[in-house]
Amino acid sequence: MTDEWPCFPGPICDSGLVSAAPQLRASRRIGARELVRLLGPWPAADRPAYLALAGRVRLLVLDGRLPVGVLLPAERELAATLGLSRTTVSATYDALRGSGHAVSRQGSGTWTALPAADERIPTWAPEPVPEGVLDLVHAAPSAPPQVYAAFAAALDELPRYLPGTGYDYRGLPGLRARVAARFTARGLPTTAEQVLITSGGLQGVRLALASVVGRGDRVLVEQPSYPNGLDVVRDLGARTVPVPMDVGADRPARWDAEAVRLAARQTAARAAYLIPDFQNPTGALMPTADRQAIAGALADAGTLAVVDETLAELALDGDVEVPAPFAVHARAHTVVTVGSASKVCWGGLRTGWLRADAATVSSLAALRSRQDLAGPVLEQLACVHLLDRLDEVRAHQVARLRDGRATLQRLLAHHLPGWRASQPAGGQVLWCRLPHPSSSALATAAAELGVRVTPGSRFAADGTLEGWLRLPFTRPAEELERAVPLLAQAWARVRPEDVPAVQEDPVREFVV
């Protein structure tokens, strides 16, 4: 049995039609000792050492743990660290170049890549989910009963706002005050002047990034990460710099603060997009020590931290202690925190917010006024009432999510026992490890059976992560009961007969 996945013709891309041709230069580098730690145990008695080593590196690239565009150590340096001959390492790099997983240039070294495709690859484009199709693409809850009551109360209040223009580009004062109070209650003292109401959390992410990022600038992102956040970076013309998380199929994912520090220093990134609270899609919760270390490292590098807290209210287990907000550990002017009512309440509200120092909020408000002037008054009024009843709303949503998580885990264990996923302590999804890297093929096969899923590559900045699949447990139990058996049928259609199951790497302590 081998832990090497087969080579694929190229990545599944996120936006637009893009060529899968290897990039022309490395974006950063990895040292020999760091690469050796990432490799873990790799020798195999049934094949030459250079093939075993090349297979291990290919696996790391396809799995997203070694990002595309990372400069590999010099042959002599890696050979000395591994205790191999330089000839063996040279043959390894030749094999990687031959399979398309590395590119070299005279005088510039060798860096990781994905195999080039002969044709341009169509994207994973957002489409409406047809009626009757089971939707496992959108990780969003249906509305709790409090939403209707909130809108009814908002309609009663609306007449006193009608004589005005309806434009308040910072947001209604009452809503800003309640958002500020919630931050303060969570351990981050905040005033209304430090809050800007946005049209959903994604607008907050876009505003924060656009304030510092221009075309060609670099933005650090977690890998995996929220696809729409990655799209914002690309829309701004910036370049994503993926920093892989340490993701295991049987335990929560982890961040590597040292890897973030090195990436920020090496790339001079203008911003970093982070999801520290029940990270989408892994469900991981960043420990306090990592928040402190990463906040300090980004500040030292002059990198703005754009922190997505849209899932922060969704702890599912009673013994989970959610740390204080990331911004508690950051210096002034170095972090913008983004929140939203969409995940804890209902996506149809389209109401979000961002929190920063007052001067930054003023500049972001001016930037926002050039986009859409203001958010809808009625939805903001409804959001005021929902935040006043947040504990009640959250209890209702968390109970449903906890039931959905248990249902989805039970169904996967029965119908797809080869899939593996750790139980997230919060959030809305399971991040599933597949026995072989076929999530895009699975998405196609599942769609033919009436189930929509998003392939793992959609959550990667560089087209990797084909061996993973995100499944939300936000849908009602009866829909999950119908969807998972159909997924099992689809998986049976795409399972390659000649590819053995992948063994999980027992050594995953270091991620570059």
C-alpha positions as CSV (number, residue, x, y, z in Angstrom):
1,M,0.0,0.0,0.0
2,T,1.3,3.5,-0.9
3,D,0.4,6.9,0.4
4,E,1.0,8.5,-3.0
5,W,-2.0,9.8,-4.9
6,P,-2.1,9.6,-8.7
7,C,-1.2,12.7,-10.8
8,F,-4.0,14.8,-12.1
9,P,-3.9,16.9,-15.2
10,G,-4.3,20.2,-13.4
11,P,-6.1,22.2,-10.7
12,I,-9.7,23.1,-10.4
13,C,-9.7,26.8,-10.4
14,D,-11.9,29.3,-8.4
15,S,-12.7,32.3,-10.6
16,G,-12.6,33.0,-14.3
17,L,-11.0,30.7,-16.9
18,V,-7.4,30.3,-16.0
19,S,-4.5,28.2,-17.4
20,A,-3.1,25.5,-15.2
21,A,0.4,26.2,-16.5
22,P,3.1,26.4,-13.8
23,Q,3.8,29.8,-12.4
24,L,7.0,31.5,-13.5
25,R,8.6,32.1,-10.2
26,A,8.6,31.0,-6.6
27,S,6.7,33.1,-4.1
28,R,8.6,31.9,-1.0
29,R,10.8,29.2,0.2
30,I,11.0,26.3,2.7
31,G,14.2,25.3,4.5
32,A,15.5,21.7,4.4
33,R,14.8,21.0,8.1
34,E,11.3,22.4,7.8
35,L,10.6,20.2,4.7
36,V,12.0,17.1,6.4
37,R,9.6,17.7,9.4
38,L,6.8,18.1,6.9
39,L,7.7,14.9,5.0
40,G,7.5,12.7,8.1
41,P,8.2,9.0,7.5
42,W,8.4,8.3,3.8
43,P,10.9,5.5,2.9
44,A,9.4,2.5,1.1
45,A,11.2,-0.8,0.7
46,D,9.4,-1.6,-2.6
47,R,10.8,1.2,-4.7
48,P,13.9,3.3,-5.1
49,A,14.4,6.1,-2.5
50,Y,14.1,8.9,-5.1
51,L,10.7,7.6,-6.2
52,A,9.5,7.3,-2.6
53,L,10.7,10.8,-1.8
54,A,9.1,12.3,-4.9
55,G,5.9,10.5,-4.2
56,R,5.8,12.0,-0.7
57,V,6.4,15.5,-2.0
58,R,3.7,15.0,-4.6
59,L,1.3,14.0,-1.8
60,L,2.1,17.1,0.2
61,V,1.4,19.3,-2.8
62,L,-1.8,17.6,-3.8
63,D,-3.0,17.7,-0.2
64,G,-2.3,21.4,0.1
65,R,0.2,21.0,2.9
66,L,3.0,22.2,0.7
67,P,1.6,25.1,-1.3
68,V,2.2,25.7,-5.0
69,G,5.0,28.1,-5.7
70,V,7.2,27.3,-2.7
71,L,11.0,27.2,-3.4
72,L,12.4,23.8,-2.4
73,P,15.8,23.5,-0.7
74,A,18.9,23.3,-2.8
75,E,19.8,19.7,-3.7
76,R,23.0,19.6,-1.6
77,E,21.2,21.1,1.5
78,L,18.3,18.6,1.4
79,A,20.6,15.7,0.7
80,A,22.7,16.6,3.8
81,T,19.7,17.0,6.0
82,L,18.1,13.7,4.9
83,G,21.4,11.8,4.9
84,L,21.0,10.9,1.2
85,S,23.3,11.3,-1.7
86,R,22.9,14.4,-3.9
87,T,22.3,12.1,-6.8
88,T,19.1,10.7,-5.1
89,V,17.8,14.2,-4.4
90,S,18.6,15.3,-7.9
91,A,16.7,12.3,-9.3
92,T,13.8,13.2,-6.9
93,Y,13.6,16.7,-8.3
94,D,13.8,15.3,-11.9
95,A,10.8,13.0,-11.1
96,L,8.8,15.9,-9.7
97,R,9.5,18.0,-12.8
98,G,8.6,15.1,-15.0
99,S,5.2,14.7,-13.3
100,G,4.6,18.4,-13.3
101,H,4.8,18.9,-9.6
102,A,7.9,21.0,-9.7
103,V,9.4,23.6,-12.0
104,S,13.0,24.8,-12.3
105,R,14.8,27.7,-13.8
106,Q,18.5,28.1,-14.2
107,G,19.8,30.2,-11.3
108,S,16.4,30.4,-9.6
109,G,16.1,26.9,-8.1
110,T,13.2,24.5,-8.1
111,W,9.7,25.2,-6.8
112,T,6.4,23.3,-6.3
113,A,3.7,23.4,-9.0
114,L,0.7,21.6,-10.2
115,P,0.7,19.7,-13.6
116,A,-0.1,21.9,-16.5
117,A,-3.3,21.2,-18.4
118,D,-3.5,21.1,-22.2
119,E,-6.7,23.3,-22.2
120,R,-8.0,26.0,-20.0
121,I,-10.0,24.7,-17.1
122,P,-13.6,25.7,-16.5
123,T,-14.4,27.2,-13.1
124,W,-16.6,26.2,-10.3
125,A,-19.2,28.9,-10.9
126,P,-22.0,29.8,-8.5
127,E,-25.4,28.7,-9.8
128,P,-28.9,28.7,-8.3
129,V,-29.8,25.3,-6.9
130,P,-32.7,24.0,-9.0
131,E,-35.9,23.0,-7.2
132,G,-35.8,19.4,-6.0
133,V,-32.0,19.3,-5.9
134,L,-30.5,18.7,-2.4
135,D,-28.2,21.6,-1.5
136,L,-25.0,20.7,0.3
137,V,-23.2,23.7,-1.1
138,H,-24.5,26.5,1.1
139,A,-23.5,26.3,4.8
140,A,-26.2,28.6,6.1
141,P,-29.1,28.1,8.6
142,S,-32.8,28.6,7.9
143,A,-34.4,31.4,9.9
144,P,-35.2,30.8,13.6
145,P,-38.8,31.8,14.7
146,Q,-37.4,35.1,16.2
147,V,-36.7,36.5,12.7
148,Y,-40.4,36.9,11.9
149,A,-41.0,38.6,15.2
150,A,-38.0,40.9,14.7
151,F,-39.3,42.1,11.3
152,A,-42.8,42.6,12.7
153,A,-41.3,44.8,15.4
154,A,-39.1,46.6,12.9
155,L,-42.2,47.4,10.8
156,D,-43.8,49.0,13.8
157,E,-40.7,51.3,14.2
158,L,-40.2,52.0,10.5
159,P,-42.6,55.1,10.3
160,R,-40.4,57.2,12.5
161,Y,-37.5,56.7,10.0
162,L,-39.6,57.5,6.9
163,P,-39.3,61.3,7.0
164,G,-35.5,61.0,6.7
165,T,-33.4,60.1,3.7
166,G,-32.8,56.5,4.8
167,Y,-29.1,56.9,4.2
168,D,-26.8,56.3,7.1
169,Y,-23.5,55.0,5.6
170,R,-22.2,54.1,9.1
171,G,-25.3,52.2,10.0
172,L,-28.2,52.9,12.4
173,P,-26.8,54.2,15.8
174,G,-28.8,51.7,17.8
175,L,-27.4,48.7,15.8
176,R,-23.9,50.0,16.1
177,A,-24.3,50.4,19.8
178,R,-25.5,46.8,20.2
179,V,-22.7,45.4,18.1
180,A,-20.2,47.4,20.2
181,A,-21.8,46.1,23.4
182,R,-21.5,42.5,22.2
183,F,-17.7,43.0,21.5
184,T,-17.3,44.5,24.9
185,A,-19.1,41.6,26.6
186,R,-16.7,39.2,24.8
187,G,-13.7,41.0,26.2
188,L,-12.9,43.6,23.6
189,P,-14.0,47.1,24.8
190,T,-15.7,48.8,21.9
191,T,-17.6,52.0,21.3
192,A,-20.2,52.7,18.6
193,E,-17.7,54.9,16.8
194,Q,-15.5,51.8,16.3
195,V,-18.3,50.0,14.4
196,L,-19.4,50.2,10.8
197,I,-22.5,48.4,9.6
198,T,-22.1,46.6,6.2
199,S,-24.2,44.7,3.7
200,G,-23.2,41.3,5.0
201,G,-19.9,40.1,6.4
202,L,-18.3,39.7,2.9
203,Q,-18.6,43.5,2.2
204,G,-16.7,44.0,5.5
205,V,-13.9,41.7,4.3
206,R,-13.8,43.5,0.9
207,L,-13.7,47.0,2.5
208,A,-10.9,46.0,4.9
209,L,-8.7,44.4,2.2
210,A,-9.4,47.1,-0.4
211,S,-8.2,49.8,2.1
212,V,-4.6,48.4,2.0
213,V,-4.3,46.0,-0.9
214,G,-3.6,46.9,-4.5
215,R,-3.0,44.9,-7.7
216,G,-0.1,42.6,-7.3
217,D,0.1,42.9,-3.5
218,R,0.2,39.7,-1.5
219,V,-2.4,38.5,1.0
220,L,-1.8,35.7,3.5
221,V,-4.6,33.2,3.6
222,E,-5.2,30.0,5.6
223,Q,-5.3,26.8,3.5
224,P,-8.1,25.7,3.4
225,S,-10.1,28.9,3.6
226,Y,-13.5,30.4,2.9
227,P,-13.9,30.5,-1.0
228,N,-15.6,33.8,-1.2
229,G,-12.9,35.4,0.9
230,L,-10.3,34.0,-1.6
231,D,-12.4,35.5,-4.4
232,V,-12.3,38.9,-2.9
233,V,-8.5,38.8,-2.8
234,R,-8.4,37.8,-6.5
235,D,-11.0,40.4,-7.4
236,L,-8.8,43.1,-6.0
237,G,-6.0,41.9,-8.2
238,A,-3.9,40.7,-5.3
239,R,-2.0,37.4,-5.0
240,T,-3.0,34.9,-2.4
241,V,-0.2,33.4,-0.2
242,P,-1.6,30.2,1.3
243,V,-0.3,29.1,4.7
244,P,-1.4,25.5,5.2
245,M,-3.1,24.6,8.4
246,D,-2.2,21.3,10.1
247,V,-5.3,19.4,9.2
248,G,-5.9,15.8,10.5
249,A,-8.9,13.7,9.7
250,D,-9.3,12.5,13.3
251,R,-8.5,15.7,15.3
252,P,-9.1,19.4,15.1
253,A,-7.0,21.4,12.7
254,R,-4.2,23.6,14.0
255,W,-2.5,26.8,13.0
256,D,1.3,27.3,12.8
257,A,2.2,30.7,14.1
258,E,5.8,30.3,13.0
259,A,4.7,29.5,9.4
260,V,2.6,32.7,9.4
261,R,5.5,34.7,10.7
262,L,7.8,33.4,8.0
263,A,5.3,33.9,5.2
264,A,4.6,37.4,6.3
265,R,8.3,38.3,6.5
266,Q,9.2,36.6,3.2
267,T,6.4,37.9,1.1
268,A,5.9,41.4,2.6
269,A,2.2,40.7,2.6
270,R,0.0,43.8,2.9
271,A,-2.9,41.8,4.6
272,A,-3.8,38.5,6.1
273,Y,-7.3,37.0,5.9
274,L,-8.0,34.8,9.0
275,I,-10.9,32.9,10.4
276,P,-9.9,32.0,14.0
277,D,-13.3,31.1,15.3
278,F,-14.7,27.7,14.1
279,Q,-12.7,28.2,10.9
280,N,-14.5,27.6,7.6
281,P,-14.2,24.8,6.5
282,T,-12.2,22.9,9.2
283,G,-14.2,24.1,12.2
284,A,-11.0,24.7,14.1
285,L,-10.8,27.2,17.1
286,M,-7.6,29.2,17.3
287,P,-6.1,29.0,20.9
288,T,-5.2,32.1,22.8
289,A,-1.5,31.5,22.5
290,D,-1.7,31.3,18.7
291,R,-3.8,34.5,18.6
292,Q,-1.1,36.3,20.5
293,A,1.7,35.0,18.4
294,I,0.1,35.5,15.1
295,A,-1.2,39.0,16.0
296,G,2.3,40.0,17.0
297,A,3.9,38.5,14.0
298,L,1.6,40.3,11.6
299,A,2.0,43.6,13.3
300,D,5.8,43.2,13.2
301,A,5.6,42.6,9.5
302,G,3.3,45.6,8.9
303,T,0.5,43.2,7.7
304,L,-3.1,44.1,8.4
305,A,-5.1,41.3,10.0
306,V,-8.6,41.0,8.5
307,V,-10.3,38.7,11.0
308,D,-13.6,37.0,10.0
309,E,-15.6,36.3,13.1
310,T,-18.9,35.4,11.4
311,L,-19.0,32.0,13.1
312,A,-17.8,33.1,16.5
313,E,-21.2,32.7,18.2
314,L,-21.6,29.1,17.1
315,A,-19.9,27.0,19.8
316,L,-21.8,23.7,19.8
317,D,-20.3,21.9,22.8
318,G,-20.9,23.2,26.3
319,D,-17.4,22.6,27.4
320,V,-15.9,24.7,24.6
321,E,-14.3,27.9,25.9
322,V,-14.1,30.5,23.0
323,P,-11.1,32.7,23.5
324,A,-11.3,36.5,23.6
325,P,-11.5,38.1,20.1
326,F,-8.3,38.1,18.1
327,A,-8.2,41.9,18.2
328,V,-7.6,41.8,22.0
329,H,-4.1,40.7,21.3
330,A,-3.4,43.1,18.4
331,R,-2.0,46.5,18.3
332,A,-4.0,49.6,17.3
333,H,-4.5,50.0,13.5
334,T,-3.3,46.4,12.8
335,V,-6.6,44.5,12.8
336,V,-10.1,44.8,11.3
337,T,-12.7,42.4,12.7
338,V,-15.6,41.4,10.6
339,G,-18.9,40.0,11.9
340,S,-22.4,39.1,10.5
341,A,-25.9,38.2,11.5
342,S,-26.0,35.7,8.6
343,K,-24.6,32.7,10.4
344,V,-26.1,33.0,13.8
345,C,-29.5,34.4,12.7
346,W,-30.3,34.2,9.0
347,G,-28.5,35.0,5.7
348,G,-31.5,36.8,4.3
349,L,-30.8,39.7,6.7
350,R,-27.7,40.7,4.7
351,T,-26.5,42.7,7.7
352,G,-22.9,42.6,8.9
353,W,-20.4,44.8,10.6
354,L,-16.7,45.5,11.0
355,R,-14.9,46.8,14.1
356,A,-11.6,48.7,14.1
357,D,-10.1,51.8,15.7
358,A,-12.2,55.0,15.1
359,A,-9.9,56.5,12.6
360,T,-9.9,53.3,10.5
361,V,-13.7,53.0,10.7
362,S,-14.0,56.6,9.4
363,S,-11.8,55.8,6.4
364,L,-13.6,52.6,5.7
365,A,-17.0,54.3,6.0
366,A,-15.8,56.8,3.3
367,L,-14.8,53.9,1.1
368,R,-18.1,52.2,1.7
369,S,-20.1,55.3,0.8
370,R,-18.6,55.1,-2.7
371,Q,-20.0,51.6,-3.1
372,D,-23.6,51.5,-1.8
373,L,-24.2,54.5,0.5
374,A,-26.0,52.6,3.2
375,G,-27.7,49.4,4.2
376,P,-31.5,48.8,4.2
377,V,-33.2,50.4,7.3
378,L,-35.7,47.6,7.8
379,E,-33.2,44.8,8.0
380,Q,-31.0,46.9,10.4
381,L,-34.0,47.5,12.7
382,A,-34.8,43.8,12.6
383,C,-31.2,43.0,13.5
384,V,-31.4,45.3,16.5
385,H,-34.2,43.2,17.9
386,L,-32.4,40.0,17.1
387,L,-29.3,41.1,18.9
388,D,-31.4,42.0,21.9
389,R,-32.5,38.4,22.0
390,L,-29.2,36.9,20.9
391,D,-28.9,34.3,23.6
392,E,-32.4,33.0,22.8
393,V,-31.6,33.0,19.0
394,R,-28.2,31.3,19.5
395,A,-29.6,28.6,21.7
396,H,-32.2,27.7,19.1
397,Q,-29.7,27.7,16.2
398,V,-27.0,25.8,18.2
399,A,-29.5,23.1,19.2
400,R,-30.4,22.5,15.5
401,L,-26.8,22.5,14.4
402,R,-25.8,20.0,17.1
403,D,-28.6,17.7,16.0
404,G,-27.5,18.2,12.4
405,R,-23.9,17.4,13.2
406,A,-24.9,14.1,14.9
407,T,-27.1,13.1,12.0
408,L,-24.5,13.8,9.4
409,Q,-21.8,11.9,11.3
410,R,-24.1,8.9,11.8
411,L,-25.0,8.8,8.1
412,L,-21.4,9.1,7.0
413,A,-20.3,6.3,9.3
414,H,-23.0,4.1,7.9
415,H,-22.9,4.9,4.2
416,L,-19.4,6.1,3.7
417,P,-17.2,4.5,6.4
418,G,-14.0,5.2,4.4
419,W,-14.5,8.9,4.8
420,R,-13.0,10.5,7.9
421,A,-13.7,13.8,9.6
422,S,-12.9,15.1,13.0
423,Q,-15.9,16.5,15.1
424,P,-15.8,20.3,15.1
425,A,-16.5,22.0,18.3
426,G,-18.5,24.7,16.5
427,G,-19.5,26.1,13.2
428,Q,-21.7,24.5,10.5
429,V,-19.7,22.0,8.5
430,L,-17.6,18.8,8.5
431,W,-14.3,18.8,6.6
432,C,-14.1,15.3,5.2
433,R,-11.0,13.4,4.2
434,L,-11.7,11.2,1.2
435,P,-9.8,7.9,0.5
436,H,-8.5,9.4,-2.7
437,P,-8.4,12.8,-4.3
438,S,-11.5,12.9,-6.4
439,S,-13.8,15.6,-4.9
440,S,-14.3,17.4,-8.2
441,A,-15.3,14.1,-9.9
442,L,-17.6,13.4,-6.9
443,A,-19.2,16.8,-7.3
444,T,-20.0,16.0,-10.9
445,A,-21.3,12.6,-10.2
446,A,-23.4,13.8,-7.3
447,A,-25.0,16.5,-9.3
448,E,-26.2,13.9,-11.8
449,L,-28.0,12.2,-8.8
450,G,-29.6,15.5,-7.6
451,V,-27.1,16.5,-4.9
452,R,-25.0,19.6,-5.0
453,V,-21.6,19.6,-3.2
454,T,-18.6,21.8,-3.4
455,P,-15.2,20.1,-4.2
456,G,-12.3,20.6,-1.8
457,S,-10.3,22.5,-4.4
458,R,-12.7,25.4,-4.1
459,F,-11.3,26.0,-0.6
460,A,-7.7,26.1,-1.8
461,A,-5.9,29.2,-3.0
462,D,-3.8,27.1,-5.4
463,G,-6.1,24.4,-6.8
464,T,-5.1,21.6,-4.4
465,L,-7.2,19.9,-1.7
466,E,-8.8,17.4,-4.1
467,G,-8.8,14.9,-1.3
468,W,-11.2,16.8,0.9
469,L,-14.9,17.7,0.8
470,R,-16.9,20.1,2.9
471,L,-20.4,19.0,4.0
472,P,-22.7,21.3,5.9
473,F,-25.0,20.1,8.6
474,T,-27.3,23.1,8.4
475,R,-30.0,21.3,6.5
476,P,-32.9,19.4,8.1
477,A,-32.4,15.8,9.1
478,E,-34.7,14.5,6.4
479,E,-32.7,16.2,3.7
480,L,-29.5,14.8,5.1
481,E,-31.1,11.3,5.2
482,R,-31.8,11.6,1.5
483,A,-28.6,13.2,0.5
484,V,-25.9,11.0,2.1
485,P,-27.0,7.7,0.4
486,L,-27.0,9.5,-2.9
487,L,-23.4,10.8,-2.1
488,A,-22.5,7.2,-1.5
489,Q,-23.8,6.2,-4.9
490,A,-21.9,9.0,-6.5
491,W,-18.7,8.0,-4.7
492,A,-19.0,4.5,-5.9
493,R,-19.1,5.8,-9.5
494,V,-15.9,7.8,-9.2
495,R,-13.8,5.4,-7.1
496,P,-10.7,4.4,-9.1
497,E,-10.3,0.6,-8.9
498,D,-6.5,0.8,-9.1
499,V,-5.9,3.5,-6.4
500,P,-5.5,2.2,-2.9
501,A,-6.8,4.2,0.1
502,V,-4.6,6.9,1.4
503,Q,-3.0,6.4,4.8
504,E,-3.2,9.4,7.1
505,D,0.3,10.8,7.8
506,P,1.1,10.1,11.5
507,V,3.5,13.0,11.6
508,R,1.8,16.4,11.0
509,E,3.4,18.6,13.6
510,F,4.9,21.2,11.2
511,V,3.2,23.0,8.4
512,V,5.1,25.5,6.3
